[in-house]
Amino acid sequence: MRAILSGLHQKKKKQELEFELIDVPGSFDHLRVTFLETTSLASITVPVYKVIDNNLIRIQIDPDQLQFKAFDQSEFTWQLFFAFDTNDEQVILQVESEYLSDRHQLSLTSYYQFNSDAEGMATLNIHTKQAEDEFTINSVNLTDNALRITGYNRMNGHPIKNQKIILKSRQSDAKLAYPTAAGSLKTLFTAVIPLTDLPSDSIEDTYIQYDLGTQTIEQRLILARSLEGQMTQAILPGGRMVLIEKSYNNGIVLKEFPAPSLGEKIATLPQKFQAVFDLGRTLQDKVNLQRMRWLFKSGHRPFEQPTIVFESFGGRQVSDSPYAIYRLFNELYPGFNFVWSIDRSLKKFCKQNQIPFVVRRTSKWVRTLEKSTYWISNARFPAWVKKPNYVTYIQTWHGTPLKKLGLDIENVSMPGTTTTKYHDNFVKEANRWDALISPNDYSTKIFRSAFGFNNQILKVGYPRNDELINTNPEDITALKEKLGIPLDKKVVLYAPTYRDNQFAEKGKYTFELPFSLDEFKQQFGEDTVLILRMHYLIANALDISKYTDFVYDLSSHPDISDLYLVSDMLITDYSSVFFDYAYLKRPILFYPYDYHLYKDELRGFYLDYEKDLPGQIANNEAQLLSGITACLQHPDMSDNQQFMKFYNRFCAIDDGLSSLKVVNYVVHQIEKNG
């Protein structure tokens, strides 16, 4: 027998759930549905109140009863189980799902959704602690002459009244207000805003105002998903252009400016020629890939001299733990043969620093990989790279896991693959690794489960972090002088993760930081500087030309450990950089300004983000600024109980000798196989 969630209906404050039953036995009674919360293991049982026929039943739930304050929990995931009694036994079935709901707003700060997990089982997800100043819309589109916005006109079944869409100019205090109308469905509203109303050369932020009960509420409009599939550009009469973009915090921004002139269009021709060239390069790469596959299948014999190939992030860098291991190897055992596998763009860097290299995807690269005896990498080689049986492959990995990896990702939504195929490929690749470096017991456990890894784990700490432990104050002073950082000022490092909704905007429009540099300068500018370590796509879009006296964009600096060492505190969000920074026992401040949105798009966390972090969480800019003040007043976290609990769990085993332990492991293998 099977039970399937097949529908959801709003019944005033309660929700009516409909279940389809398949292969029903002859007779049964005492029908009920049990909800089990996966974190707290709380359970609630609801009786079936209506049987339509033997194959269709309904229950009613109140979502308010499925959230509670125990354990300070803000996220709830409920699994559903259908139970009944027969003459002989009690039967319990986990409920499957054919129904995926949109978000249903319960209050200003909470909503729920029904989803399906990787096995197709139904889950009810309730999210609380949503920002009070945000209103999530369904869509936003430009037509030839209007902006159209749709969204829900109800909250937990109660109608939202007197809705108005408001445009606020960034250049002035001007506001434009537009009433909403009924949408194509009775639960939706629609708003139509004439584009001719937009001021010339303007930037407008979008808001909504409405009445809920006796309250009048104003919130900014946000779109949690991407803009893909929506019309985001319109050309107006008179050579004007309007664009829809998303701000750093998912807000909807309208930009009106002159359309490109003929001269500007001509100026873009080189970019179009470049696109044609890139297409040709792509076709050439595909042909080359076939040649690479053939070359890897050719017979090879190992070099007589022990040869170690190093690679970092697929050849894009000479950095991280492989570089720390290489430097020590080169110092202690210069008689071995060392080769770096690099992207063509790093040839100049390697020549300047006397680093032996081979360019990836060349015949020489295949020959070097196949004839070497050791590979040391921090990421995966392509699946079509053949690993000979005489090669020892040491995987350093590249961070302590915060977000779920590999087999622990329940539902893979990447194009070109399925969850099963992705999991199979991950396990196949991971078990080519003969040894995997781990920084702590926490990571070891995750690596076993996420990678399906059955070979040797070297729990020695990350070699890249040796520098954090072995560097002295004189070295830090020299680093600051090299980077141009003032010696008499405190240093704040901002290193966030990359988000898919961030992009380098064209023309005069640049990426916005999630806090005001003017406010930062006013409060801290006299004795503090700010280092930005952004994703390279974002770094190219940053415009800090007005702030060069106290902001340093070091996003392209090759070694992030240098930035850790020169800074007095770290600000981050979901990036795993804080695991490494904690080695310094300096303050860490978390600024997840879009946490309630971003967490739904993540693969999930291994840690409880709200409880297990080694620092305070700032939810808005005011809390961020006050948090910076507090952190700079307490530069040493050695006496902080919360911080040291984290340190002892994640950092304690690294004694600054990780590189040496890996080098000794490899040398032992060489001697053993000699």
C-alpha positions as CSV (number, residue, x, y, z in Angstrom):
1,M,0.0,0.0,0.0
2,R,1.1,3.6,-0.7
3,A,0.0,7.0,0.6
4,I,0.7,10.0,-1.6
5,L,0.2,13.7,-0.7
6,S,-1.9,14.9,-3.7
7,G,-3.3,18.3,-2.7
8,L,-3.5,21.3,-0.4
9,H,-6.5,23.5,0.2
10,Q,-6.8,26.7,2.3
11,K,-9.7,26.4,4.9
12,K,-9.7,29.7,6.7
13,K,-6.7,29.5,9.2
14,K,-6.3,25.8,8.7
15,Q,-4.8,23.9,5.8
16,E,-6.6,20.8,4.3
17,L,-4.3,18.1,3.1
18,E,-5.5,15.5,0.6
19,F,-3.9,12.0,0.3
20,E,-4.4,9.4,-2.4
21,L,-4.2,5.8,-1.2
22,I,-3.0,3.0,-3.6
23,D,-3.4,-0.7,-3.2
24,V,-5.7,-0.3,-0.2
25,P,-6.3,-3.5,1.9
26,G,-9.8,-4.9,2.4
27,S,-10.6,-3.1,5.6
28,F,-8.9,-0.7,8.0
29,D,-9.8,1.8,10.7
30,H,-8.3,4.4,13.1
31,L,-6.8,6.4,10.2
32,R,-4.3,9.1,11.2
33,V,-1.3,11.1,9.9
34,T,1.8,11.6,12.1
35,F,4.1,14.5,11.6
36,L,7.8,13.9,12.7
37,E,10.2,16.9,13.0
38,T,13.6,15.8,11.9
39,T,15.7,17.9,14.2
40,S,13.9,17.9,17.5
41,L,12.1,14.6,16.9
42,A,8.9,16.1,18.1
43,S,5.8,14.5,16.7
44,I,2.1,15.4,16.2
45,T,-0.6,13.0,15.2
46,V,-3.7,14.3,13.4
47,P,-6.8,12.1,12.8
48,V,-8.4,11.7,9.4
49,Y,-11.5,13.8,9.4
50,K,-12.9,13.0,6.0
51,V,-12.9,9.9,3.8
52,I,-13.9,10.7,0.3
53,D,-13.8,7.1,-0.8
54,N,-11.5,4.2,-0.1
55,N,-8.7,5.9,-2.1
56,L,-9.0,9.6,-1.0
57,I,-8.8,11.0,2.5
58,R,-8.3,14.5,4.0
59,I,-6.9,15.9,7.3
60,Q,-6.8,19.5,8.6
61,I,-3.7,21.1,10.2
62,D,-2.8,24.4,11.8
63,P,0.7,25.3,10.7
64,D,1.1,27.5,13.8
65,Q,1.1,24.4,15.9
66,L,4.0,23.0,13.9
67,Q,6.5,25.6,15.1
68,F,7.6,26.0,18.6
69,K,10.2,27.9,20.7
70,A,11.9,24.9,22.3
71,F,15.7,24.7,21.6
72,D,15.6,28.1,20.0
73,Q,14.8,26.4,16.7
74,S,13.8,28.6,13.7
75,E,13.6,26.0,10.9
76,F,11.3,23.0,11.0
77,T,11.2,20.0,8.6
78,W,8.3,17.6,9.2
79,Q,8.1,14.2,7.6
80,L,4.6,12.7,7.1
81,F,3.5,9.2,8.1
82,F,0.1,7.6,7.4
83,A,-1.0,5.0,9.9
84,F,-4.0,2.7,10.3
85,D,-5.1,-0.5,12.0
86,T,-6.2,-3.7,10.5
87,N,-7.5,-6.8,12.3
88,D,-4.0,-8.2,12.6
89,E,-1.6,-5.3,12.9
90,Q,-0.8,-1.6,13.0
91,V,0.5,-0.3,9.7
92,I,2.7,2.9,9.3
93,L,3.7,4.2,5.8
94,Q,5.8,7.2,5.0
95,V,3.9,9.6,2.8
96,E,5.1,10.2,-0.8
97,S,4.5,13.5,-2.6
98,E,3.1,14.5,-5.9
99,Y,2.4,17.9,-4.6
100,L,5.0,20.8,-4.3
101,S,3.5,23.9,-3.0
102,D,4.6,27.5,-3.4
103,R,5.4,29.5,-0.2
104,H,2.5,30.2,2.0
105,Q,3.0,33.2,4.2
106,L,1.9,32.6,7.8
107,S,2.9,35.9,9.3
108,L,5.3,38.8,8.5
109,T,8.2,36.7,9.6
110,S,7.2,33.0,8.8
111,Y,6.1,30.9,5.9
112,Y,5.8,27.2,5.0
113,Q,6.1,25.0,1.9
114,F,5.4,21.4,1.1
115,N,8.3,19.8,-0.8
116,S,9.6,16.4,-1.9
117,D,12.9,15.0,-0.7
118,A,15.4,13.0,-2.8
119,E,13.4,9.8,-2.3
120,G,10.1,11.4,-3.3
121,M,8.8,11.6,0.2
122,A,6.7,14.5,1.4
123,T,8.2,17.1,3.7
124,L,6.6,20.2,5.3
125,N,9.1,23.0,5.8
126,I,8.3,25.9,8.1
127,H,10.7,28.9,8.1
128,T,10.6,31.5,10.8
129,K,12.7,34.6,11.5
130,Q,12.1,36.0,8.0
131,A,13.0,39.7,7.8
132,E,10.1,41.9,8.6
133,D,10.9,44.5,5.9
134,E,10.7,42.0,3.0
135,F,7.7,41.0,0.8
136,T,8.4,38.2,-1.7
137,I,6.7,38.5,-5.1
138,N,6.1,35.9,-7.7
139,S,7.3,37.6,-10.9
140,V,8.4,40.9,-12.3
141,N,8.4,41.6,-16.1
142,L,8.9,44.5,-18.5
143,T,6.6,44.9,-21.5
144,D,7.1,47.5,-24.3
145,N,5.5,50.1,-22.1
146,A,4.9,48.9,-18.6
147,L,6.4,47.1,-15.5
148,R,4.2,44.2,-14.4
149,I,4.5,42.7,-10.9
150,T,2.5,39.8,-9.4
151,G,2.4,38.5,-5.9
152,Y,0.1,37.0,-3.2
153,N,-2.8,39.0,-1.8
154,R,-3.3,36.8,1.2
155,M,-1.4,36.0,4.4
156,N,-2.4,32.7,6.1
157,G,-5.8,32.9,4.4
158,H,-6.5,36.5,5.4
159,P,-6.8,39.1,2.6
160,I,-4.2,41.9,2.3
161,K,-6.0,45.1,1.6
162,N,-5.1,48.5,-0.1
163,Q,-2.0,47.2,-1.7
164,K,0.2,49.8,-3.5
165,I,3.5,49.4,-5.3
166,I,5.8,52.2,-4.5
167,L,8.9,53.3,-6.5
168,K,11.5,55.2,-4.5
169,S,14.2,57.2,-6.3
170,R,17.8,56.8,-5.1
171,Q,18.7,60.2,-6.4
172,S,16.0,62.1,-4.6
173,D,13.1,61.7,-2.1
174,A,10.6,61.3,-4.9
175,K,8.0,58.5,-4.7
176,L,5.6,57.0,-7.2
177,A,2.7,54.9,-6.0
178,Y,0.4,52.5,-8.0
179,P,-2.6,50.5,-6.8
180,T,-2.8,46.8,-7.4
181,A,-5.6,44.9,-9.1
182,A,-6.8,41.3,-9.0
183,G,-4.6,38.9,-10.8
184,S,-5.4,36.0,-13.1
185,L,-5.8,33.8,-10.0
186,K,-7.9,34.8,-7.0
187,T,-4.9,34.5,-4.6
188,L,-2.7,36.8,-6.7
189,F,-2.5,40.6,-7.3
190,T,-1.0,42.3,-10.3
191,A,0.4,45.8,-10.6
192,V,1.0,47.7,-13.9
193,I,3.4,50.6,-13.8
194,P,3.7,52.8,-17.0
195,L,7.4,53.1,-17.9
196,T,6.8,56.6,-19.2
197,D,6.4,57.6,-15.5
198,L,10.0,56.8,-14.8
199,P,12.3,59.8,-14.4
200,S,15.2,60.0,-16.9
201,D,18.5,58.5,-15.9
202,S,17.1,57.2,-12.6
203,I,17.5,54.2,-10.3
204,E,14.3,53.2,-8.5
205,D,13.9,50.7,-5.6
206,T,10.6,48.9,-5.3
207,Y,8.3,48.7,-2.2
208,I,4.8,47.5,-1.3
209,Q,2.4,49.1,1.1
210,Y,-0.7,47.4,2.4
211,D,-3.1,47.0,5.3
212,L,-3.2,43.9,7.4
213,G,-5.8,44.0,10.0
214,T,-5.4,47.4,11.7
215,Q,-1.7,47.7,10.6
216,T,-0.4,49.6,7.6
217,I,2.8,47.9,6.5
218,E,5.6,49.0,4.1
219,Q,8.1,46.4,2.9
220,R,10.7,46.3,0.1
221,L,9.9,43.9,-2.8
222,I,12.2,40.9,-3.2
223,L,12.5,38.0,-5.6
224,A,14.0,34.9,-3.9
225,R,14.6,33.1,-7.2
226,S,16.6,34.2,-10.2
227,L,15.4,36.6,-12.9
228,E,15.7,33.8,-15.5
229,G,12.7,33.5,-17.7
230,Q,11.4,37.0,-16.9
231,M,11.6,40.0,-19.2
232,T,14.2,42.3,-17.8
233,Q,14.8,44.8,-20.6
234,A,12.7,47.3,-22.5
235,I,13.5,50.0,-25.1
236,L,11.3,53.2,-24.8
237,P,10.6,55.8,-27.4
238,G,13.2,58.5,-27.6
239,G,16.1,56.2,-27.2
240,R,15.6,55.3,-23.5
241,M,16.2,51.9,-21.9
242,V,14.8,50.3,-18.8
243,L,16.4,47.3,-17.0
244,I,15.3,45.2,-14.1
245,E,18.1,44.0,-11.8
246,K,18.4,42.4,-8.4
247,S,20.3,44.2,-5.7
248,Y,22.7,42.5,-3.3
249,N,19.9,41.5,-1.0
250,N,17.4,40.3,-3.7
251,G,15.6,43.6,-3.9
252,I,14.1,44.6,-7.3
253,V,15.8,47.7,-8.9
254,L,14.6,49.6,-11.9
255,K,17.2,51.5,-14.0
256,E,16.3,54.0,-16.7
257,F,19.1,55.4,-18.9
258,P,19.9,56.4,-22.5
259,A,19.9,53.4,-24.9
260,P,23.3,52.7,-26.5
261,S,24.2,55.0,-29.3
262,L,25.5,53.9,-32.7
263,G,29.0,54.6,-31.6
264,E,28.6,52.5,-28.4
265,K,27.1,49.6,-30.4
266,I,30.1,49.7,-32.8
267,A,32.4,49.7,-29.8
268,T,30.8,46.4,-28.7
269,L,31.8,44.7,-32.0
270,P,35.1,43.5,-30.7
271,Q,33.2,41.7,-27.9
272,K,31.0,40.0,-30.6
273,F,34.1,39.0,-32.5
274,Q,35.5,37.7,-29.2
275,A,32.3,35.6,-28.7
276,V,32.8,34.1,-32.2
277,F,36.5,33.4,-31.3
278,D,35.4,31.8,-28.0
279,L,32.9,29.6,-29.9
280,G,35.8,28.5,-32.1
281,R,37.9,27.8,-29.0
282,T,35.1,25.7,-27.5
283,L,34.8,23.6,-30.6
284,Q,38.6,23.2,-30.6
285,D,38.5,22.2,-27.0
286,K,36.0,19.4,-27.7
287,V,38.2,18.0,-30.5
288,N,41.2,18.3,-28.1
289,L,39.2,16.4,-25.4
290,Q,38.8,13.5,-27.7
291,R,42.5,13.5,-28.4
292,M,43.2,13.7,-24.6
293,R,41.1,10.6,-24.0
294,W,43.0,8.7,-26.6
295,L,46.3,9.8,-25.2
296,F,45.4,8.7,-21.7
297,K,44.5,5.2,-23.0
298,S,48.0,4.8,-24.6
299,G,50.4,2.7,-22.6
300,H,52.8,4.6,-20.3
301,R,55.6,3.7,-17.9
302,P,56.7,5.7,-14.9
303,F,59.7,7.9,-14.8
304,E,62.7,6.3,-13.2
305,Q,63.1,9.3,-10.8
306,P,60.2,9.8,-8.3
307,T,58.0,12.5,-9.9
308,I,55.3,14.5,-8.0
309,V,52.6,16.4,-9.9
310,F,50.9,19.3,-8.0
311,E,47.6,20.9,-8.9
312,S,45.4,23.5,-7.2
313,F,41.8,24.2,-8.1
314,G,42.0,22.5,-11.5
315,G,45.2,24.3,-12.5
316,R,43.7,27.8,-12.0
317,Q,46.1,28.6,-9.1
318,V,49.5,27.8,-7.6
319,S,48.2,27.9,-4.0
320,D,46.6,26.3,-1.0
321,S,47.8,23.1,0.6
322,P,49.5,21.6,-2.5
323,Y,51.7,24.7,-2.6
324,A,52.5,24.5,1.1
325,I,53.5,20.8,0.6
326,Y,55.5,21.7,-2.6
327,R,57.5,24.5,-0.9
328,L,58.6,22.1,2.0
329,F,59.3,19.3,-0.4
330,N,61.5,21.6,-2.5
331,E,63.4,22.7,0.6
332,L,63.9,19.2,2.1
333,Y,64.1,16.9,-1.0
334,P,65.3,19.0,-4.0
335,G,66.5,15.8,-5.7
336,F,62.9,14.7,-6.5
337,N,61.2,15.8,-9.7
338,F,58.4,18.3,-9.1
339,V,55.9,19.5,-11.7
340,W,52.9,21.9,-11.4
341,S,49.8,21.2,-13.6
342,I,48.6,24.7,-14.5
343,D,46.3,26.7,-16.8
344,R,48.1,28.4,-19.6
345,S,47.4,31.8,-18.0
346,L,49.9,30.9,-15.1
347,K,52.9,30.3,-17.3
348,K,54.4,33.8,-16.6
349,F,53.9,33.5,-12.9
350,C,55.6,30.1,-12.8
351,K,58.5,31.3,-14.9
352,Q,59.0,34.4,-12.7
353,N,59.0,32.2,-9.5
354,Q,61.1,29.3,-11.0
355,I,58.2,26.9,-10.6
356,P,58.4,23.9,-12.9
357,F,55.2,23.4,-14.8
358,V,53.3,21.7,-17.5
359,V,50.2,23.2,-19.2
360,R,46.9,21.3,-18.8
361,R,45.3,19.5,-21.7
362,T,48.5,19.2,-23.8
363,S,50.3,16.1,-24.9
364,K,53.1,16.8,-22.5
365,W,50.6,17.2,-19.7
366,V,49.1,13.7,-20.4
367,R,52.6,12.2,-20.6
368,T,53.7,13.9,-17.3
369,L,50.6,12.8,-15.4
370,E,50.8,9.2,-16.6
371,K,54.5,8.8,-16.0
372,S,54.6,10.5,-12.6
373,T,54.3,8.4,-9.4
374,Y,52.5,10.9,-7.1
375,W,49.6,13.3,-7.6
376,I,48.8,15.9,-5.0
377,S,45.7,18.0,-5.6
378,N,43.1,19.9,-3.7
379,A,40.2,19.3,-6.2
380,R,39.1,16.6,-8.5
381,F,40.8,15.7,-11.8
382,P,38.4,15.1,-14.8
383,A,36.9,11.7,-14.8
384,W,38.5,10.9,-18.2
385,V,42.0,11.3,-16.7
386,K,43.3,7.8,-16.3
387,K,45.1,7.0,-13.0
388,P,47.7,4.3,-13.5
389,N,48.0,1.7,-10.8
390,Y,51.5,2.9,-9.9
391,V,50.3,6.4,-9.0
392,T,49.6,7.4,-5.4
393,Y,47.0,10.1,-5.4
394,I,46.9,12.4,-2.3
395,Q,43.8,14.6,-2.1
396,T,44.3,17.6,0.3
397,W,40.8,18.9,-0.3
398,H,40.3,22.6,0.2
399,G,38.3,23.4,3.4
400,T,36.4,22.2,6.4
401,P,32.9,21.5,5.1
402,L,30.1,23.8,6.2
403,K,27.7,23.2,3.3
404,K,26.8,19.6,2.4
405,L,28.9,17.7,-0.1
406,G,28.7,14.7,-2.5
407,L,26.4,11.9,-1.2
408,D,25.0,14.1,1.5
409,I,23.4,16.4,-1.1
410,E,19.9,14.8,-1.2
411,N,18.6,16.5,-4.3
412,V,21.1,17.5,-7.1
413,S,19.6,20.0,-9.5
414,M,22.6,20.8,-11.7
415,P,22.0,20.6,-15.4
416,G,23.2,17.6,-17.3
417,T,23.1,15.1,-14.4
418,T,20.7,13.4,-12.0
419,T,21.1,12.8,-8.3
420,T,22.0,9.2,-8.8
421,K,24.5,9.9,-11.5
422,Y,26.1,12.7,-9.5
423,H,26.4,10.5,-6.5
424,D,27.9,7.6,-8.5
425,N,30.5,9.8,-10.2
426,F,31.5,11.4,-6.9
427,V,32.1,8.0,-5.2
428,K,34.0,6.7,-8.3
429,E,36.3,9.8,-8.3
430,A,36.8,9.9,-4.5
431,N,37.9,6.3,-4.4
432,R,40.7,7.0,-6.8
433,W,42.3,8.9,-3.9
434,D,44.8,6.8,-2.1
435,A,44.9,9.2,0.8
436,L,42.7,12.1,1.9
437,I,43.9,14.9,4.3
438,S,41.5,15.8,7.1
439,P,41.8,18.7,9.5
440,N,39.7,17.3,12.4
441,D,37.4,14.4,13.4
442,Y,34.3,16.4,12.3
443,S,35.7,16.5,8.7
444,T,36.8,12.9,8.8
445,K,33.3,11.7,9.6
446,I,31.8,13.9,6.8
447,F,34.4,12.8,4.2
448,R,33.6,9.2,4.9
449,S,29.8,9.8,4.4
450,A,29.9,12.5,1.7
451,F,32.5,10.9,-0.5
452,G,31.8,7.2,0.2
453,F,35.5,7.2,0.9
454,N,37.0,3.8,2.0
455,N,40.8,4.5,1.7
456,Q,43.3,6.1,4.0
457,I,42.6,9.4,5.8
458,L,45.5,11.4,7.1
459,K,44.1,13.5,10.0
460,V,47.1,15.9,10.1
461,G,45.4,19.3,9.6
462,Y,45.6,21.4,6.4
463,P,49.2,22.2,5.3
464,R,48.0,25.6,4.1
465,N,47.3,26.6,7.7
466,D,50.9,25.9,8.9
467,E,51.6,29.5,7.9
468,L,49.0,30.8,10.3
469,I,50.6,29.0,13.2
470,N,54.3,29.6,12.3
471,T,54.2,33.3,11.4
472,N,55.6,35.8,13.9
473,P,54.8,39.5,14.4
474,E,57.8,40.6,12.3
475,D,56.5,38.5,9.4
476,I,53.1,40.2,9.7
477,T,54.6,43.6,9.7
478,A,56.6,42.7,6.5
479,L,53.3,41.4,4.9
480,K,51.5,44.7,5.7
481,E,54.3,46.7,4.1
482,K,54.2,44.4,1.0
483,L,50.5,44.9,0.7
484,G,50.5,48.6,1.4
485,I,48.5,48.3,4.6
486,P,49.1,51.0,7.2
487,L,51.0,49.7,10.2
488,D,49.2,52.0,12.6
489,K,45.6,51.0,11.8
490,K,43.4,48.1,12.6
491,V,42.4,45.9,9.7
492,V,38.9,44.4,9.1
493,L,38.7,41.6,6.5
494,Y,35.4,41.0,4.6
495,A,35.3,37.7,2.8
496,P,31.8,36.6,1.9
497,T,30.7,33.6,-0.2
498,Y,29.6,33.9,-3.8
499,R,25.9,34.1,-4.6
500,D,24.3,33.2,-7.9
501,N,22.3,36.4,-8.0
502,Q,25.4,38.5,-7.9
503,F,26.9,39.6,-11.2
504,A,29.1,42.3,-12.7
505,E,26.7,44.9,-14.0
506,K,27.4,46.6,-17.3
507,G,28.3,50.2,-17.9
508,K,28.1,52.6,-15.0
509,Y,26.3,50.2,-12.7
510,T,28.4,48.3,-10.3
511,F,27.9,45.7,-7.7
512,E,26.7,46.9,-4.3
513,L,28.3,45.8,-1.0
514,P,25.7,44.8,1.6
515,F,26.7,47.7,3.9
516,S,27.5,51.3,3.4
517,L,31.2,52.2,2.9
518,D,30.3,55.8,3.9
519,E,28.9,54.6,7.3
520,F,31.9,52.3,7.8
521,K,34.3,55.2,7.1
522,Q,32.4,57.6,9.3
523,Q,32.5,55.2,12.2
524,F,35.9,53.5,11.8
525,G,37.8,55.4,9.1
526,E,40.2,57.2,11.3
527,D,42.0,54.2,12.7
528,T,40.7,51.2,10.7
529,V,41.0,50.0,7.1
530,L,38.9,47.4,5.3
531,I,40.2,44.6,3.1
532,L,37.7,43.1,0.6
533,R,38.2,39.5,-0.5
534,M,35.3,38.9,-3.0
535,H,34.7,36.3,-5.7
536,Y,36.6,37.2,-8.8
537,L,33.3,37.9,-10.8
538,I,32.2,40.4,-8.1
539,A,35.7,41.9,-7.7
540,N,35.6,43.0,-11.4
541,A,32.4,44.8,-10.7
542,L,33.4,46.7,-7.6
543,D,33.9,50.4,-7.8
544,I,35.8,51.6,-4.7
545,S,37.5,54.6,-6.4
546,K,36.0,57.0,-3.8
547,Y,37.3,55.0,-0.9
548,T,40.9,54.1,-1.7
549,D,42.2,55.8,1.4
550,F,40.7,53.1,3.6
551,V,39.4,50.2,1.4
552,Y,41.7,47.7,-0.2
553,D,40.3,45.3,-2.8
554,L,42.7,42.3,-2.5
555,S,40.3,39.8,-4.2
556,S,43.0,38.8,-6.6
557,H,45.8,38.3,-4.1
558,P,46.9,34.7,-4.6
559,D,47.3,33.7,-0.9
560,I,44.3,34.3,1.3
561,S,46.4,33.3,4.4
562,D,48.3,36.6,4.0
563,L,45.0,38.5,4.4
564,Y,44.1,36.4,7.5
565,L,47.5,37.3,9.0
566,V,47.3,41.1,8.5
567,S,43.7,41.4,9.7
568,D,42.4,42.0,13.2
569,M,39.0,40.5,12.6
570,L,37.0,38.6,10.0
571,I,33.5,39.3,8.6
572,T,32.0,36.5,6.6
573,D,28.6,34.8,6.0
574,Y,28.4,31.2,4.7
575,S,32.0,30.9,3.4
576,S,34.1,28.2,5.2
577,V,37.0,30.7,5.6
578,F,36.1,31.1,9.2
579,F,37.3,27.5,10.0
580,D,40.8,28.5,9.0
581,Y,40.7,32.0,10.4
582,A,39.8,30.6,13.8
583,Y,43.4,29.3,14.1
584,L,44.5,32.9,14.8
585,K,42.1,33.2,17.8
586,R,40.9,36.5,16.5
587,P,37.3,37.7,16.5
588,I,34.9,36.6,13.7
589,L,31.6,38.3,13.0
590,F,29.0,36.7,10.8
591,Y,26.8,38.8,8.5
592,P,24.3,36.6,6.7
593,Y,22.1,39.5,5.6
594,D,20.0,37.2,3.4
595,Y,20.1,34.1,5.5
596,H,16.3,33.3,5.4
597,L,16.5,33.3,1.6
598,Y,19.9,31.9,1.0
599,K,19.6,28.9,3.2
600,D,16.7,27.5,1.0
601,E,19.0,27.6,-2.0
602,L,21.9,25.9,-0.3
603,R,22.8,22.3,-0.2
604,G,22.1,22.5,3.6
605,F,24.5,23.0,6.5
606,Y,26.3,20.3,8.5
607,L,26.5,22.8,11.5
608,D,23.6,24.5,13.2
609,Y,24.3,27.9,11.7
610,E,22.6,29.7,14.5
611,K,24.2,27.8,17.4
612,D,27.6,26.4,16.5
613,L,29.5,29.4,15.1
614,P,32.6,30.9,16.8
615,G,31.2,34.4,16.8
616,Q,28.1,36.7,16.9
617,I,25.6,36.9,14.0
618,A,24.6,40.4,12.7
619,N,21.3,40.3,10.9
620,N,21.3,43.9,9.6
621,E,23.7,46.8,9.0
622,A,23.2,48.3,12.4
623,Q,24.1,45.1,14.1
624,L,27.1,44.7,11.8
625,L,28.5,48.1,12.7
626,S,28.0,47.6,16.5
627,G,29.5,44.1,16.1
628,I,32.7,45.4,14.4
629,T,33.1,47.8,17.4
630,A,32.8,45.0,19.9
631,C,35.2,42.7,17.9
632,L,37.9,45.4,17.6
633,Q,37.8,46.0,21.3
634,H,38.5,42.3,22.0
635,P,41.2,41.2,19.6
636,D,42.1,38.0,21.4
637,M,39.4,35.3,21.7
638,S,41.4,32.9,23.9
639,D,39.2,33.6,26.9
640,N,35.9,33.4,25.0
641,Q,34.2,30.2,26.0
642,Q,32.1,29.9,22.8
643,F,35.1,30.6,20.6
644,M,37.4,28.1,22.3
645,K,34.8,25.4,22.2
646,F,34.8,25.8,18.5
647,Y,38.6,26.0,18.3
648,N,39.1,22.8,20.3
649,R,36.6,21.0,18.0
650,F,38.0,22.2,14.7
651,C,41.6,23.6,15.1
652,A,43.3,21.8,18.0
653,I,45.1,19.0,16.1
654,D,47.0,21.3,13.8
655,D,50.4,22.0,15.3
656,G,52.0,23.9,12.4
657,L,53.6,20.7,11.1
658,S,50.9,19.4,8.7
659,S,53.1,20.0,5.6
660,L,55.9,18.0,7.2
661,K,53.6,15.1,8.0
662,V,52.4,14.9,4.4
663,V,56.0,15.1,3.1
664,N,57.0,12.4,5.4
665,Y,54.1,10.2,4.3
666,V,55.1,10.6,0.7
667,V,58.8,9.9,1.4
668,H,57.8,6.8,3.3
669,Q,55.8,5.6,0.3
670,I,58.7,6.3,-2.0
671,E,61.1,4.4,0.2
672,K,58.6,1.5,0.6
673,N,58.1,1.2,-3.1
674,G,61.8,2.0,-3.9
